[in-house]
Amino acid sequence: YVSGHPLERFRLELAAFATTNSEAIGDRADGNDVSLGGIVQSLKVSYDKQGRQMAFVTLEDFFGVVEAVVFADLFERSRQIIRTDAVLLARGRVSTRENEKPKLVASEIVQLEGLFDQKAAMMEIFINGGASAKLFEDIELLLRRYPGPVGVQLAIVSGSQLFYLIPKNMRVRPEGKLFEQLSQLVGKENINFKPVT
């Protein structure tokens, strides 16, 4: 890719909603429920025993490729978004057979574009308990500049204990600029995203 990987601008969505990737899926047990994001590298439409269309979708992420099997019902519901070069998140169960690469048997497929508006998520910010009041003020001022749909949770780390604060009415839109500025304040490793189920 001359202009960088097409998934690059969806790193925050992947951090929030993907539970594995094409490399790590091999470590998951058969039948495990996982979510994985990628760009559709290729699409092969086939027919099931009832003569209904289904698809084998090759998704590419930052680590490699994985095949997602999309059975007829889901393919019917999602066919308008399953196309070559589409950037998708697929949820489903891991299928492993001996001497075969693990596959994902999809149960849901959604676009990564606009995913924070469709699915509930939480941004966790880990802060040292000894941090100054100014740091808390700076974080709040920064977060208020990016209003959006995602909840915020501050995790105060004090020794071996964690105290959680959920600032009232604080919701943000995760985007690159916010992530960069927040990383400068607390460190990239202290920002985490998680889906809210």
Phi, psi and omega in degrees: 000119183293318186260026181092165184290134181300340179279347187308317184282359178249018182303321183289321176297318179295321179297325183279321193244339180274132180258352178205182175218179186296335180277315187279346183298333179293342179273352182272146180285154177304131178092351177299144177271124182221165171232141185214136180251153178182174176262139182287110180278319178207160185219125179238115180271135181226187179232139177275186183295336178272004180081014179268148181287137173224176184216151170248115187248124176266116180257133177249130174241199182291345189249345183156212182230155174216146179265132175251129178265122183245105182287169193306312183301312180292321180298319178300317182287331190246004189299332181291339179257346180272099178211160180304136180076001174289147180254113191232161169243124180247131176247145180173199182247149180285135175240115180241131173234149181303139179063014176236148176292145179298145178242166174247121174268105192287141173242344178206140176224127179225160177282143175288329178301124177073017186294327179297336178279339184263328185237140181289137179216163180228136174258122178259133177239119181268126184230137178294134182302337180270008183294153182285158176299328180297321179299316179298319178296314181299319179297314182297316179301317180296311182299323182292343178281350182234063181295145181185201188267354190262130179291159181236139177226124176265128178251110181271120183264116179231105185062237180260009182254153177239132174242130183258133174239133174244101182301135182298138176054021181263109177225142186231166172252106181295123174212168187307314183296316178299314182299317180298312183292322178293323178299323179293328181281316188239351184093134182306322184290349181259014177241129183224149176240147175211146176289151175254118184260000000 
